[in-house]
Amino acid sequence: MDQEKKIIMGKNAKIIIFSLIGLAVLGGVAAVLMLTAPADKPQESGNTAASLLEAPKTTSEASAAPVLCKREESEAVSIDVTNPTGSYTMVPAGENGGETAWTIYGLENAPLDTDSVAAAAGYAVDFEASEFVIEVSDSSELEKYGLSEPAAEITAKFSDNTEFTLKVGNEVPNKSSYVYVTPDGRNVYTAMKSKTSGFTGKALGFVKTEAVPAYDTSGDETVLKMTVERVDLPEPIVIESIETDEESGDTIQVYSYRLTSPYTAYADLTDSADFIYGLFGLTAVSAESVDPSESDIETAGLNNPNCVVTVETNKKTYTLTVGAAIIEKSVNDEGEEVKKLNGFYGMTSEVPNVIYKFDGNSIPSLTVQPQEIMSKLFLMPYIYSLDSIDYSDSEGRKINIGIETIKSADEEVGDIHKFTVNGETWDEQACKDIYQYLISASGEELYFDEDKGDLIAEIVYNYKDKADGVDGRDTVRIYSSNTDRKIILNLNGENLYKARQIYATQLLKNTESFLNGGTITLTY
């Protein structure tokens, strides 16, 4: 086959390469021929012979394993492969550790699984069958073994102008790990399927399917930001890491990530993990195109993608672009056309010259909604990251709690924290208690409607680092509900949750106790 032959690209079956297992040999040639005689040819005893399509005989019955080709890989100049999916050519690509390295013509720049390519090439030039089955008298008999229209035809060409051709047929009945082969269209053998499976699919089956490497669990790589842009989302989902103040020595940090779009809220500690880290270790079903043209990209819908996922770490930025859905069409028993989702086209920044087919279930970002990954405890700023807290409520109370941190010059002595209320020095524990109650508001159900009742209370958290929050602050407003006996929790102008009314009732009582030196109840 000429090396200039066009390579038909597409999906491929996974390649499984097993070690060659030699079969020990006992029994005579006469027994072999008796057990493999055609069904339409009677044995000398007068009984009908077993079908030619029987499984290979046991070790005690088998003849010597036939060697069909025994050449060195260094002697081969090319290996041509033809199967029902198309044709391709394997060619030598230098040496690797003293062994011949192989590539596929036209896919030299693709991320090939070079071990799989080398293993397949090795079998093409050095092939040992398992058992002899029969010598056919007419080529039409090959149809019984799937060899008249083979699953693959492999031709190895050597530097001395000789060739070795092998045709691969059907699986052996009741012995699925074996297939029928013929080197000459006359003699039929069985061989281990693992020696031939690499040749029965498209050339693209040799392309590696790891689209994004696995996450570095050593701790050297940290996700800083993740953005998901999707056609069904009016605003992108953005999650950012929460920085800790290492210099302060304060180590209390409940949440590591927070949503900053389309809502401002903490990312749930459990449900958000698969979403944030779901891009790492992403493996495709198959490679569909290498070095795609503009037409290929347009056909795959990647010029106008359905979803773009961007993950920024302290080391690099990873991007996944998901294009058109792959729809599989079939006809049911009633003659009606049935459509089934069979994956999505996609490309990644790590393998920029390959269009892959992905299973949609392997990409959480394709379907996740922001409320699925939001924590019910939607705001929990660390108390010493605040300059002050401004509180007001429907009963006319206005309170400013100031928080001052005085750094200690002695590393063995902790920092000093001073609290004030409306400018007056206040009890530190009382301030911590009222703060603990303020941040204990927990959403019980998501609520994004704009409708809300009267304002019950407003709490503004003012940060020392003005980069935190919205314009250096986060504002929580608590409203009554117009439709039920609940309250609405609003963050920075957006309704997020409904909660039990008892939280607001106890808040007003605790505020009064706080101002009068009474006990603050932390439960509700």
PyMOL commands that set and color helices and strands:
alter all, ss='L'
color gray80, all
select helices_A, chain A and resi 29-35+73-75+114-125+139-145+193-195+197-199+203-206+246-248+271-277+294-299+360-362+364-366+370-373+383-385+428-438+501-516
alter helices_A, ss='H'
color red, helices_A
select strands_A, chain A and resi 67-70+76-83+86-96+99-104+126-128+131-135+152-158+163-172+175-182+187-192+223-230+237-241+257-261+265-266+286-290+307-313+317-331+337-348+351-358+386-393+398-406+416-421+424-425+445-446+455-463+473-480+486-491+494-500
alter strands_A, ss='S'
color yellow, strands_A
deselect
rebuild
show_as cartoon
